[in-house]
Amino acid sequence: MSQPQPIDPRYVSRSSARPKKRRNWFGRIIGLVVLLFLLTLVCVPLYAWSRIDKVDAMPTGERPAETSGTTYLMVGSDSRDGLSPEDAKKLGTGGREVGQRTDTIMLLHKPESGPAVLVSIPRDSYLPIPGHGRNKVNAAYSFGKGKPQLLIQTLENATGLRIDHYVEVGFGGFASVVDSLGGIEMCLPKAMNDKKAHINLPAGCQDLDGPKALGYVRSRYVDASGDLGRVERQREMIGAIANKAVSPATFFNPVRYYRLGTSSADALTVDNDMSPVGLFGFATAMKSVSGGDGVTLTVPIADANYSTKNGSAVKWDTAKAKALFAALKQDKTTGLKSS
């Protein structure tokens, strides 16, 4: 059998080699773009992590035993720190003379297996606060001089759950996160006009910018359900933020991705023991809850207008609340239902 004859290089067209060269350059450009994209995905979170404030959040002394899952305390504080007078006026938060309290209190439990559970704690919940008698739970933050130890101790005593990590978002930080995402769409069943929250919103679906979103989750005086109606709106808003934050439109938009990373970092305060992995676990649990794979509910209530020496408060249904927190403590979240 005859051997194939070698091709004389003189008869190879130069034009036939050019497309291959272009393909090589095109492949290199695509590779460089992918590399830059991956570096952005990695570097922005690392840079953002360096900007997040850390605090000594955990109380000392006797505490509930650790559980197999992880429990996060998330609060939205009314701290005016870092807000200029112009920002305070724009957000309608009032001046610095207002005592520091928590407008939002939520417990997020992430079990080792099973759905994550987000429990709203009405800020007017009437609970024993160590060293201060019974009072509305949001007063614990003020009694603790804006530090979370007393609030965590109060909630641990009331629930029997050990709180593993603490996440706090301030007024200005919340608004900046919403603005970094280009606003958040909310669908209002009826119009809301609350001068104290600085909002006048029509009924129907609409995009809310940072100041309007903040007013929406803070408003309670025009809501017939009061504090309980507000916690439902807060969960709704947090879910919408989580969904938009992890959407492809965010990850594939370098400008939005960077703005979200830096604004979130400037908005957050976490405990000293929190790690980037722990914060990622918090984010993924919030995503699963907002996406419908988890459970969202409010602590069981016996009386939403409980008369106390500190004014109208929220009284828990002790038996049902005890059963709920016992299930979380044992990581038995599968049978729980959203409410």
N, C-alpha and C positions, 0 to 999 in steps of 0.2 A: 504493500500500500504506500503510495507516494506521500511524502510529508508536505504540509501546506507551506507555500512560499511566503516569506516575510514581506510585509507591505513596505513598499518604497516610500520613505517619508516625504519625498518630493511630490507625491500624489495625494497627500493629506491636505484637505482644504483648511486654511487658517480660520475661515468663517465658522467651520464646524466646531472649533475649539472654543470660540468666544462664548456661546451659551453656557458651556460648562463652567467657564471662569466666572460668568455673571451669577450662575447658580451658587458657586462657592462664596462669592461676596454676599449674595442675598442670604445664604445660610448663616454667615458670620453676623450679619446685621440682626437677623432674627434672634440668634443666640445672645447677642449683646443686649437686645431689648428685654428678652426673658430674664437675663442675669440682673439687669437694672431693676426690673419689676420685683424679682425675688429679694434683692437687697433692700428695696423700699419696704416690702412687707416685713422684713426682719428689723431693719434699722429704725423705722418710725416707732414701733412699740418699745424698743430698747431706749430710745431717746425719751419717749413719753414716760417710761417708768422712772427715769432719773428726775423727772419734774414733779412726780406725785408726792404730796406731803404724807409723812408717816407720824403717827402718834402712839404714845403708850396708852393703849385703850383698855386693856384687860384689868379687872379688879383683883385685889389680893384677898387672901383668906380662903375660907371654905367655899367651894364651888361645886356644881353638879358634876358627876362623872362624865368622862368623854364618851361619845357615842361612835358607832362605826361610820356614820355619815359625817357630813360637814354642814354646820349651821352658820350662816352669815347674817349679821344684823346690818340692815341698810337704812340709813336715815337721810331725810332731806332737812337740813337745818336752816333756820332763818338768820344765820349769821350774816352780818353786813361786812365782814372783813374783806378788804380788797376792793370794795365798791366805792367809787367816787360819788360825790353828791349828785352829779349828772346821771350816773348809772342808777343810783338809788331812785331818782325821780323817774327815769325811763322805765324801770322795772316796777315802780309803785310799791317799794318795800318799806318806805318810811325811813326814819333816821336811825342813828346808832343807839339812841336812848332805849330802844326796845330791847327787852331782855331776850337772851338767846334761848330758843326753844326748838322743838322738832316738829315741823309741819307734817312730815311723813315718817312712819315707822313700819318697817316690814322685816319679817324673818324669812329667809330663804334657806330651805333645807335640801341639800343634795345628798341622797342616799347612795350607798355603794351600788345598789341595783334598784331599779324602779323609777317612777317619775319624780322629778323635782317638785317641791311644794313651796309656793309663795303665800305667806300668811300676812295679811294686813292687820296691824294693831292700831285701832283708832286712837288718836292722840289724846282724846278725852277719857280713855280707859281709867277707871278709878282703882288704883292699886296701892299697896303699901310701899312706900319709898323709904329705904333704910335711913334712920335718923331724922325723918321728916314726917312721920305718920302717913296716913292715907291721903292721896292727892291724885290729880290727873297725871298720867304717866309722862306727858311731855314736860312737866315741871322738873322731872329728874335731871334733865339736861341743863336746865337753868340752875337748879340747886348745886349741880356739879360744876358750875362756873364754865359751862361750855365744853367740858371734858366728858368723855363717854363712860367712864368707869361706873358712876352711880346709875346711869340708865341701864347699862348691861347687867349690873347687879340686881336691879329691880326686876328686869325681865327674866333673868335666870331664876330668881326666887319665885316668880309668878308662874313660870312655865315648866320648871324642872329641867329645861334644856341647857346644855352647855353651849355658849356662843363661842365659836372658834375664830371668827374674823369679823372685822368692823369696816363698813364702807359708808362714807359720808359725802353728800353732795350739797354745796351751798347754793343760795339763790342765783348769784351771777353765773356760777358754773353751769347750772342746769340750762339757763337761757342760752349760753354760748354753745353748748353741745347741740341744742336744737337748731340754732342758726348755722352751725357748721355742717349740718345735714341738709340745709336748704329748706328747713321748716318740716313740720309733721302734720299730716292730714288727720283731722278728727271729724267725726260725723255727729253733730249735736241733734238730739231728738227735739229740742226746743231752744229758743233763744236764751242767752244768758247776759244779763246786764247787772254787773256787780261793781259799784264804784270803789269799794274797798279793795277789790282785787284788780282794779283798773282794766276791766274788760267790758266790751259791749259787742257780743258775738251773735250773729243771726243763726237761725236753725239751719240744719243741713250740713253737708260735707264741705270742708274748707281747709286750706293750709294755714297753720298757726306758726308765726315766727316765735323767737325766744321769749320776748316779754308776754305775748298773748298766751303761749303755752304755759308759762309760769303762772299767770293769772288763772288759767283754766284749772290747773291742779290745786291751786290754793283756795279757790272760791268755795264758800260753804253757806254764806248768809242768804243766798238766793236759791239754794237747793233745799227742797222740802225734806230731804233725807239727812240734811246737816252733815255731820262728820262722816257718817256711813256712806253718803253719796259721794263725798270727796274721795274716800279711799278707793271706791270703784273707778273713779276717773283717773286717779293716780296709777292704778294698775293698768288701765287701758293705755295711758300715755307711755308708761315705761315699756309696755309690750310693743307699741308702735315704734318707739325709739330703737329698741333692741333689734326689731326686724329690719329697719332701714339701715342701721349701723353695720349689719353683717350681710347686707345684700350685695350682689355683684356690682351694682351701680356705685357702691362705695369703694370696694376693693379695686375696681378697674378704673377709678378716677383718682389719679395721684394727688390732685389738689384737695379734693374732699377727704381722701384718706389721711392726708397729713393734718388738715384742719381738725378733723375728728379726733385724731390721736393726741394732738397738742391741747385742744380744748378740753377733752376728757381728762387728761392728766392734770391740767390746771384746776379742774372742777373737783377732783377727788381728794379725799383724805382717807387713808387706810391705816390699820394697826401695824405696829412694828414687825409682827410675826408674819405678815402677809408677804408672799413671794409672787413673782410674775406668774408662776404656775397656778398658785392659789387664786389670783385675780382672773386668770383665764378660765379656771373652773367656775368661778362666779359668773363670768360672762356667758359661758356655754349653758349653764343652768338657767340663767335668765332668758336666753334664746329659746331653750326648749319649753319653758313655761309660756313665753309669749307666742310661740308657734303652735300651741295647743297640745304639745306632747307632755306637758306638766299639769299641775293642779294649782289654781288660784282661788283663794277664799279669804274671808274675814273671820277673825276669831269669833266663835259663837257668842251671841249677845242675848242677855235676858231683859235688859232695859236700856233703851237708847237715850232716855231722858231721866236718868236717875238723879234725884235731888240730893245734894250734898252741901256741906258748909262751904265748899269751894265752887258752888254753882252747879248747873246741870252737867252731868257726866254720863259716861257709858259704863254699865255694869255687865260684866261677863256672865255667861251661863256657866257656872263653875263646873258642873258635871261634864258637859259637852266639851268645854275647853280642856279639862283634864284629860279626857279621852283622846282628843286631837293631839295634844302634846306628848302623851304617852305613846301614840302610834309613831310620831316623828322620832321620838327617843329610841324606839325599837326598830327604826328604819322600815316600818310597815306603811308604805305610802301608796301601794297599789290599789287598795280599796277606797281611798279618799276621792271625793268628787268636788269639782269646782262649784263655788256658790257666789 
